[in-house]
């Protein structure tokens, strides 16, 4: 199976906010349209020129405490749901006016990425 990044609608990530400041909540949605086999969905964030991360605090309405940039969710945990809603935040304060952030979602099957999508936001100074 060929890896497809942002070229299909098999998995999509959308972010409600276009920019956030340190401590402000970011609301995101992952939609899984792929009907084939997959094991997990992974949400990953990367803040440019920084080792700071977004921490996840809410997953499908349930409070979680996941202080890491990478959040893996097994298909079994979703119990048939094809939409994942999450809330995350960061303590990152940009050195300049803003920092670019890439959120990437991937569908994983047998330890291989089969589909992915990317969304961007900015972290701004408060």
C-alpha positions in Angstrom: 0.0 0.0 0.0 1.3 3.4 -0.9 1.7 6.2 1.6 -0.5 9.1 0.9 0.1 12.4 2.7 -2.6 15.1 2.4 -3.7 13.8 -1.1 -6.7 11.9 0.0 -9.6 12.1 2.4 -8.9 8.8 4.2 -7.8 10.8 7.3 -8.2 14.5 7.9 -7.1 16.8 10.8 -8.7 20.2 11.3 -7.9 22.8 14.0 -10.6 25.2 15.2 -8.2 28.0 16.1 -5.7 29.6 13.6 -3.5 30.8 16.4 -3.1 30.4 20.1 -1.1 32.0 22.9 0.7 30.1 25.6 -1.8 28.4 27.9 -4.7 28.8 25.5 -6.7 25.7 24.5 -6.5 24.4 20.9 -9.5 22.4 19.7 -8.9 19.8 17.0 -10.8 17.1 15.1 -9.5 14.1 13.3 -11.9 12.4 10.9 -11.2 8.8 9.7 -12.8 7.9 6.4 -10.6 4.9 5.6 -12.6 1.7 5.6 -9.7 -0.7 5.3 -7.6 -2.2 8.0 -5.7 0.0 10.4 -4.4 -0.4 14.0 -4.0 3.1 15.4 -4.2 6.8 14.8 -1.4 9.1 15.9 -1.6 12.8 16.4 1.8 14.6 16.6 2.7 18.3 17.0 5.9 20.0 16.3 6.8 23.6 17.2 9.4 25.1 14.8 12.8 25.8 16.3 11.7 24.5 19.7 11.7 21.4 21.9 8.4 22.6 23.5 5.3 20.5 23.0 1.5 20.6 23.0 0.0 18.6 25.8 -3.3 16.9 25.4 -6.0 17.4 28.1 -9.3 16.1 26.5 -10.0 13.2 24.1 -13.5 12.6 22.9 -14.9 14.4 25.9 -12.9 12.5 28.4 -10.2 14.2 30.5 -6.7 12.9 30.0 -3.2 14.0 31.0 -0.8 13.4 28.1 2.1 15.8 28.3 3.8 14.6 25.2 3.8 15.8 21.6 2.8 12.4 20.2 -0.6 10.9 21.1 -1.3 7.3 19.9 -4.9 5.9 20.0 -5.6 2.3 19.3 -8.5 1.5 17.0 -10.1 -0.6 19.8 -10.1 2.4 22.1 -12.3 4.3 19.7 -15.0 1.6 19.8 -16.2 2.2 16.3 -16.0 6.0 16.3 -14.5 7.6 13.2 -14.1 11.1 14.7 -11.6 12.0 17.4 -12.0 15.3 19.1 -9.1 16.6 21.2 -8.0 19.7 23.2 -4.4 20.5 23.7 -2.3 23.5 24.9 1.3 24.6 25.1 3.4 26.7 27.4 5.6 27.8 24.5 6.4 31.5 24.2 7.8 32.5 20.8 11.1 34.1 20.7 9.8 36.5 17.9 6.2 37.5 17.1 5.1 33.9 16.5 6.1 30.3 16.0 4.7 28.0 13.4 3.3 24.6 14.6 2.6 21.6 12.5 0.0 19.1 13.6 0.1 15.8 11.7 -2.3 12.8 12.0 -1.3 9.4 10.7 -3.2 6.1 10.3 -1.0 3.1 11.2 -1.3 -0.5 10.0 1.2 -3.1 11.2 3.7 -0.4 12.3 3.5 1.4 8.9 2.0 4.7 8.2 -0.6 4.3 5.5 -2.3 7.7 5.3 -1.6 11.1 6.9 -2.7 14.7 6.9 -1.2 18.0 8.2 -2.6 21.2 9.6 -0.7 24.4 10.7 -1.3 27.0 13.3 0.7 29.8 14.9 1.6 30.3 18.6 1.7 34.0 19.3 2.9 36.1 22.2 0.1 37.0 24.6 
